[in-house]
Amino acid sequence: RAVEMYNGHGTLLGHHAGGFDDIDLPSAVKYLIASDPNLQVLGAAYLQHKCYSDSSAKKQARSLQAMPKLVKLFNSPNQEVQRHATGAMRNLIYDNAENKLALVEENGIYELMRTLREPDDELRKNVTGILWNLSSSDNLKDRLARDTLEQLTDLVLVPLSGLGGSGVIQQNPSEAEIFYNSTGFLRNLSSASQQTRQKMRECHGLVDSMIHYVNSSLEVGKSEDKSVENAVCVLRNLSYRLYDEMPPSSLQRLEGHRRNAGGTVTGELVGCFSPQSKKAREHYLNADIVTFTEVSKDPKGMEWLWNPQIVGIYNRLLQRCELNKHTTEAASGALQNITAGDRRWAGVLSRLALEQERILNPVLDRVRTADHHQLRSLTGLIRNLSRHARNKDEMSTKVVSHLIEKLPGSVGDKAPPADVIVNIIAVLNNLVVESPMAARDIVYFDGLRKLFFIKKRRDSSDNEKSSRAAASLLGNMWQYTKLHRDFKMKGYRKEDFLSL
């Protein structure tokens, strides 16, 4: 974000009698290399003011070599010069990719990190604001992660999250802005490459700071806080592809020794007894409890991302965050990431979410009012939970009616995006395969009409995907012979269910 000068132009009149009346950009840039700090302040202040929202001024300033001159002033012995030089740079790089690159090429990141050590909040606000602006450029993210993460964590994240001192968040308004800028910076970086995600997960104190800040904010009723939103978005992004990218030793610990390379626990048990049998469920449970107890103890660093305690944190966010939909979308997205796939631990966390955290009701409450962005992560999460749920009948009675309500049934209906429709149908399919109650409820809540509408609608590649999903679900529903009479009463025949 760009910033207009803190106290308007009145503060500058003492430095220069006419304010900005008789200055232009070339003379302002020359003032940056004057021997008088007052002139340096004036030149930087004029640049900050002129480049607040004028893209041609930003371009002209770069051509006049303002960038290297400002970087040299970041660590001036004069505090006012430092403040104005960083303020000017913050505006010069806002929404300007060429100026961002110029700053980095002038060794600007190194100088910014030196400046961040100064005990001056106005200066630190500017520096963290510059970092946040820089991090919106995809081509700079990996380099920024390499050159800033450890220092930013030590200087800002740990102390201001409350992790480093009393354990309580104690931020004055300036510190709150510094922390917000820093978490916004991390949020951008965490959406970069696998290499950057790894670096962030491994950075000592980074994940702990995010967790501590979110937890502490929940305890004092500040779930709507904008830095909480940033922190939860960071955690969601660092949970992306987690089981593929985590250290092999950690993965082996979570998966247990009974897994072979190709098969799942279920595959190994099928020869002895059916996966639905009581004995099988006990076998799963005992194996889960041993690992669960071991992994739950005292998480540190990236271990938090897959620790059972994190499910409770995300659940509390879903329940307590009423207004900030970005936070709840990120919390459900993080849960979706850690319950995804057929890894044993994804199943353990899914069952923990369903059985101990009772997460289904908060999630379904969100589904009722969710916009399309939230629906993606919410239905993706329910899809994962429905795969791993032990009691499909119980889950069916809770979710089927809510999900069918979201499906379109005619051309005029307001339909969610195709990937949401595919998620919903996949949930219904996961339940129908093992639960006659799910199939019965789909019929009862007018699901057949909607599914046949979706199945017939093939006018785009997206609709083709949802059509195939609906066809697969309808084929599975036909397997319940006891429902054939109900199907016929609604006017459907065997061919309708089984044709592709």
C-alpha positions in Angstrom: 0.0 0.0 0.0 1.1 3.5 -0.7 1.0 6.1 2.1 0.4 9.8 2.0 2.7 11.7 4.3 2.0 11.3 7.9 1.3 14.8 9.0 0.4 16.5 5.8 2.7 19.1 4.3 2.7 21.5 7.3 5.6 19.7 8.9 7.8 20.5 5.9 7.2 24.3 5.9 10.0 24.8 8.5 12.5 23.1 6.1 11.5 25.0 3.1 9.6 28.3 3.1 7.4 27.6 0.1 6.5 24.1 1.0 6.5 22.2 -2.4 5.6 25.2 -4.5 8.9 25.8 -6.2 10.2 22.2 -6.5 10.1 19.7 -9.4 11.1 16.1 -9.6 14.7 16.7 -11.0 15.5 19.1 -8.2 13.9 16.8 -5.5 16.2 14.0 -6.7 19.2 16.3 -6.5 18.3 17.2 -3.0 18.7 13.5 -2.0 22.5 13.9 -2.4 22.8 17.3 -0.7 25.0 17.6 2.3 22.2 19.3 4.3 19.9 16.7 5.9 17.0 19.2 5.7 17.3 19.3 1.9 17.5 15.5 1.8 14.2 15.4 3.9 12.6 17.9 1.5 13.6 15.9 -1.6 12.4 12.6 -0.2 9.2 14.2 1.2 8.4 15.7 -2.3 9.0 12.3 -3.9 6.7 10.6 -1.4 4.0 13.2 -2.0 4.4 13.3 -5.8 4.5 9.5 -6.2 1.5 8.8 -4.0 -0.8 8.0 -6.9 1.0 9.3 -10.0 2.4 6.5 -12.1 4.2 8.8 -14.6 6.0 10.5 -11.6 7.2 7.0 -10.5 8.6 6.3 -13.9 10.3 9.7 -14.1 11.8 9.4 -10.7 13.3 6.0 -11.7 14.8 7.5 -14.9 16.3 10.3 -12.7 18.1 7.6 -10.6 16.1 8.3 -7.5 16.1 4.6 -6.5 19.8 4.2 -5.6 19.9 7.6 -4.0 17.0 6.7 -1.7 18.4 3.3 -0.8 21.6 5.1 0.4 19.5 7.2 2.7 17.7 4.2 4.4 20.5 4.1 7.0 21.3 7.8 7.2 22.4 9.0 10.7 19.4 11.3 10.6 16.2 9.7 11.7 14.0 12.2 9.7 15.9 11.4 6.5 15.4 7.7 7.1 11.7 8.1 7.7 11.2 10.2 4.5 13.5 8.1 2.3 11.6 4.9 3.2 8.3 6.6 2.9 9.2 7.8 -0.6 10.3 4.4 -1.6 7.1 2.8 -0.3 5.1 5.0 -2.7 7.6 4.6 -5.6 7.3 0.8 -5.7 3.6 0.6 -5.0 1.9 -1.0 -8.0 5.1 -0.5 -10.1 7.0 -3.7 -11.0 10.0 -1.9 -12.6 10.7 0.2 -9.5 10.4 -3.0 -7.3 13.1 -4.6 -9.4 15.2 -1.5 -9.3 15.1 -1.4 -5.5 16.1 -5.1 -5.2 19.0 -4.6 -7.8 20.3 -1.7 -5.7 20.9 -4.0 -2.7 17.7 -2.6 -1.2 16.6 -5.7 0.7 19.9 -5.8 2.6 19.6 -2.1 3.5 15.9 -2.5 4.5 16.8 -5.4 6.9 19.5 -3.2 8.5 16.9 -0.4 8.9 14.4 -2.8 10.5 16.8 -3.1 13.5 16.3 0.6 14.3 14.0 1.1 17.4 11.8 3.5 15.6 8.1 2.5 14.9 7.5 5.0 12.0 10.6 3.6 10.3 9.6 0.0 10.9 6.1 0.7 9.5 7.7 1.9 6.3 10.2 -0.9 6.0 7.5 -3.6 6.6 5.2 -1.7 4.2 7.9 -1.8 1.5 8.4 -5.5 2.1 4.7 -6.2 1.7 4.6 -4.2 -1.5 7.6 -6.0 -2.9 6.1 -9.4 -2.1 3.2 -9.0 -4.5 5.7 -9.5 -7.4 5.9 -13.3 -8.1 9.4 -13.1 -9.5 10.8 -11.6 -6.3 9.1 -14.0 -3.7 11.8 -16.6 -3.6 14.6 -14.1 -3.2 12.7 -12.2 -0.5 12.2 -15.4 1.4 15.9 -16.2 1.2 17.0 -12.8 2.3 14.5 -11.7 4.9 12.7 -14.5 6.7 15.0 -15.2 9.6 15.6 -11.6 10.5 11.9 -10.6 10.1 10.9 -13.5 12.4 13.4 -12.6 15.1 12.9 -8.8 14.9 9.1 -8.6 14.4 7.1 -11.8 14.4 8.4 -13.4 17.6 8.3 -10.3 19.8 5.1 -8.8 18.5 3.1 -12.1 18.4 3.7 -12.4 22.2 5.7 -15.6 21.7 9.0 -14.1 22.8 8.0 -12.4 26.1 5.1 -12.7 28.5 3.1 -14.9 26.1 0.5 -12.1 25.8 0.1 -9.9 22.8 1.0 -6.4 23.8 1.0 -4.1 20.7 0.7 -0.4 20.6 -1.1 0.9 17.4 2.2 1.3 15.5 3.3 -2.2 16.4 0.0 -3.5 15.3 0.5 -2.0 11.9 4.1 -3.3 11.7 2.8 -6.8 12.6 0.0 -6.5 10.0 2.4 -5.5 7.3 4.7 -8.3 8.2 2.0 -11.0 8.1 0.7 -9.5 4.8 4.2 -10.0 3.5 4.3 -13.6 4.7 0.9 -14.2 3.2 2.1 -13.2 -0.2 5.4 -15.2 0.1 3.5 -18.4 1.2 1.7 -18.5 -2.1 4.9 -18.9 -4.0 7.0 -22.0 -4.9 7.4 -25.2 -3.0 11.0 -24.1 -2.2 9.6 -20.9 -0.5 7.0 -22.9 1.4 9.7 -25.2 2.7 11.9 -22.3 3.7 9.0 -20.8 5.6 8.1 -24.0 7.4 11.7 -24.5 8.4 12.3 -20.9 9.6 12.7 -21.1 13.3 9.9 -19.3 15.1 7.8 -18.5 12.1 5.0 -21.0 12.3 5.0 -20.8 16.1 4.5 -17.1 15.9 1.5 -17.5 13.6 -0.1 -20.1 15.8 0.6 -18.2 19.0 -0.9 -15.0 17.6 -4.1 -16.7 16.3 -4.5 -18.7 19.6 -4.0 -15.6 21.8 -6.4 -13.5 19.6 -9.1 -16.2 20.0 -8.6 -16.1 23.7 -9.3 -12.4 23.9 -12.1 -12.3 21.4 -10.2 -10.8 18.5 -11.0 -13.4 15.8 -11.9 -10.7 13.3 -8.5 -9.0 13.5 -6.8 -8.4 10.1 -3.5 -9.9 11.3 -5.4 -13.1 12.3 -6.7 -13.2 8.7 -3.1 -12.9 7.4 -1.8 -15.5 9.8 -4.5 -18.1 9.0 -3.9 -17.5 5.3 -0.2 -18.2 5.9 -1.0 -21.4 7.7 -3.4 -22.5 5.0 -0.7 -21.9 2.3 2.0 -23.7 4.3 -0.5 -26.7 4.7 -0.7 -27.0 0.9 0.6 -30.3 -0.4 1.8 -30.9 3.2 2.1 -34.7 3.1 4.1 -34.6 -0.1 6.5 -31.9 1.1 7.0 -32.7 4.8 10.3 -34.4 5.9 10.3 -38.1 5.2 11.0 -38.9 8.8 7.9 -37.0 10.0 5.8 -38.7 7.3 7.0 -42.1 8.3 6.1 -41.4 11.9 2.6 -40.3 11.0 2.0 -43.2 8.6 3.2 -45.9 11.0 5.2 -49.0 10.1 2.3 -51.1 8.9 2.0 -49.3 5.6 3.8 -50.7 2.6 4.8 -48.5 -0.3 1.7 -49.3 -2.4 -1.1 -50.2 0.0 -3.1 -48.4 2.6 -4.0 -49.9 6.0 -7.4 -50.8 4.6 -5.7 -52.8 1.9 -3.7 -54.8 4.4 -6.8 -55.6 6.5 -9.2 -56.7 3.8 -7.9 -60.3 3.7 -8.7 -60.8 7.4 -12.0 -59.0 7.9 -14.1 -56.4 6.2 -13.1 -52.8 6.7 -16.6 -52.2 8.1 -16.3 -54.8 10.9 -15.9 -54.0 14.5 -12.5 -55.7 14.7 -11.2 -53.6 11.8 -12.4 -50.4 13.4 -10.7 -51.4 16.7 -7.5 -52.1 14.8 -7.6 -48.7 13.2 -8.4 -47.0 16.4 -5.6 -48.6 18.4 -3.0 -47.8 15.7 -4.3 -44.2 15.5 -4.2 -43.7 19.3 -0.6 -44.8 19.6 0.6 -42.4 16.9 -1.8 -39.7 18.0 -0.5 -39.7 21.5 3.0 -39.5 20.3 2.5 -36.7 17.8 0.3 -34.6 20.1 3.1 -33.9 22.6 4.6 -30.4 22.6 4.6 -29.5 18.9 7.3 -27.1 17.6 7.7 -25.3 14.4 6.3 -26.9 11.3 5.0 -29.9 13.4 2.1 -27.5 14.3 0.8 -27.8 10.7 -0.2 -31.4 11.2 -0.6 -31.5 15.0 -4.1 -32.6 16.2 -4.3 -29.4 18.3 -4.5 -27.3 15.1 -7.9 -28.8 14.2 -9.3 -27.2 17.4 -7.8 -23.8 16.5 -9.4 -23.9 13.0 -12.7 -25.1 14.5 -12.8 -22.2 16.9 -12.1 -19.7 14.1 -15.1 -21.2 12.1 -17.3 -20.8 15.2 -16.2 -17.4 16.5 -15.3 -15.4 13.4 -18.6 -13.9 12.3 -17.6 -11.1 9.9 -14.3 -11.8 8.3 -15.1 -14.4 5.6 -11.4 -14.4 4.4 -10.4 -15.9 7.8 -13.1 -18.6 7.8 -12.3 -19.4 4.2 -8.6 -19.8 5.1 -9.4 -21.9 8.2 -11.6 -24.3 6.1 -9.0 -24.3 3.4 -6.3 -25.3 5.9 -8.5 -28.1 7.2 -9.1 -29.2 3.6 -5.4 -29.4 3.0 -4.6 -31.5 6.1 -7.5 -33.9 5.5 -6.8 -34.4 1.8 -5.7 -37.6 0.1 -5.5 -41.2 1.3 -2.6 -40.9 3.8 -3.4 -42.4 7.1 -2.9 -39.1 9.0 -5.4 -37.3 6.8 -7.9 -39.9 8.0 -6.9 -39.5 11.6 -7.3 -35.7 11.5 -10.7 -36.1 9.6 -12.0 -38.4 12.3 -10.7 -36.1 15.0 -12.5 -33.2 13.4 -15.8 -35.1 13.1 -15.8 -37.1 16.4 -14.0 -34.9 18.9 -14.2 -31.4 17.5 -17.8 -31.9 16.2 -16.8 -29.8 13.3 -19.7 -30.6 11.0 -22.2 -28.2 12.4 -20.0 -25.1 12.3 -19.0 -26.1 8.7 -22.6 -26.6 7.6 -23.6 -23.2 9.3 -21.0 -21.6 7.0 -22.2 -23.5 3.9 -25.7 -21.9 4.3 -24.4 -18.3 3.9 -21.2 -18.9 2.0 -20.1 -17.1 -1.1 -18.5 -19.0 -4.0 -15.0 -18.6 -2.7 -15.8 -20.0 0.7 -18.0 -22.8 -0.8 -14.9 -24.1 -2.6 -12.9 -24.8 0.6 -16.0 -25.7 2.7 -17.3 -28.3 0.2 -13.7 -29.5 -0.4 -13.4 -30.1 3.4 -16.7 -31.9 3.6 -15.6 -34.1 0.7 -12.5 -35.1 2.6 -14.4 -35.7 5.8 -17.0 -37.9 4.0 -14.2 -40.1 2.6 -12.8 -40.8 6.1 -15.9 -40.7 8.2 -16.4 -44.0 10.2 -20.2 -43.5 10.5 -21.5 -42.7 7.0 -25.2 -43.0 8.1 -24.8 -40.4 10.8 -23.0 -38.0 8.5 -25.7 -38.5 5.8 -28.5 -37.4 8.1 -26.5 -34.1 8.8 -25.3 -33.1 5.4 -27.4 -34.4 2.5 -30.3 -31.8 2.8 -27.8 -28.9 3.1 -25.8 -29.9 0.1 -28.7 -30.7 -2.2 -30.0 -27.2 -1.4 -26.9 -25.7 -3.1 -27.3 -27.7 -6.4 -29.1 -26.1 -9.4 -32.3 -27.9 -10.6 -33.2 -25.8 -13.6 -31.8 -23.3 -16.1 -32.8 -20.2 -14.1 -31.3 -21.4 -10.8 -28.3 -19.5 -9.4 -25.6 -22.2 -9.6 -22.3 -22.3 -7.7 -19.1 -22.8 -9.7 -18.6 -26.2 -11.4 -15.9 -27.3 -8.9 -18.3 -26.7 -6.0 -20.9 -28.8 -7.7 -18.4 -31.6 -8.3 -17.3 -31.4 -4.6 -21.0 -31.7 -3.5 -21.7 -34.7 -5.8 -18.5 -36.3 -4.6 -19.6 -36.0 -1.0 -23.0 -37.5 -1.8 -21.2 -40.3 -3.7 -18.8 -41.1 -0.8 -21.9 -41.4 1.5 -24.2 -43.3 -0.9 -21.6 -46.0 -1.6 -21.8 -47.1 2.1 -25.0 -45.6 3.4 -28.6 -46.5 2.2 -29.8 -43.6 4.3 -27.8 -41.2 2.1 -29.5 -42.6 -1.1 -32.9 -42.4 0.6 -32.3 -38.8 1.7 -31.3 -37.7 -1.7 -34.7 -38.9 -3.0 -36.5 -37.3 -0.1 -34.9 -33.9 -0.5 -35.6 -33.6 -4.2 -32.1 -34.5 -5.1 -33.0 -36.8 -8.1 -34.5 -33.9 -10.1 -31.4 -31.8 -9.6 -28.9 -34.6 -10.3 -30.7 -35.5 -13.6 -30.6 -31.8 -14.6 -26.9 -31.7 -13.9 -26.3 -34.9 -15.7 -28.1 -33.7 -18.9 -26.3 -30.3 -18.9 -23.1 -30.8 -21.0 -22.8 -27.5 -22.8 -19.2 -26.7 -21.5 -16.1 -28.5 -20.3 -17.0 -27.5 -16.7 -20.6 -28.8 -17.0 -19.2 -32.0 -18.6 -17.2 -32.7 -15.4 -20.3 -32.2 -13.2 -22.4 -34.2 -15.6 -20.0 -37.2 -15.3 -20.0 -36.9 -11.5 -23.8 -36.9 -11.4 -24.0 -39.9 -13.8 -21.6 -41.9 -11.5 -23.7 -41.0 -8.4 -27.0 -41.9 -10.0 -25.4 -45.3 -11.2 -24.5 -46.0 -7.5 -28.0 -45.1 -6.3 -29.6 -47.6 -8.6 -27.8 -50.4 -6.7 -30.3 -49.9 -3.8 -33.1 -52.1 -5.1 -35.4 -51.1 -2.2 -35.5 -47.6 -3.6 -36.5 -48.6 -7.2 -40.2 -48.2 -6.3 -39.5 -44.6 -5.1 -37.5 -43.9 -8.3 -40.4 -45.1 -10.5 -43.0 -43.1 -8.5 -40.9 -40.0 -9.4 -41.0 -41.0 -13.1 -37.4 -42.4 -13.5 -36.5 -45.7 -15.1 -33.5 -47.9 -15.0 -32.1 -46.5 -18.2 -32.1 -43.0 -16.7 -29.8 -44.1 -13.9 -27.5 -46.3 -15.9 -27.0 -44.4 -19.2 -24.0 -42.1 -19.4 
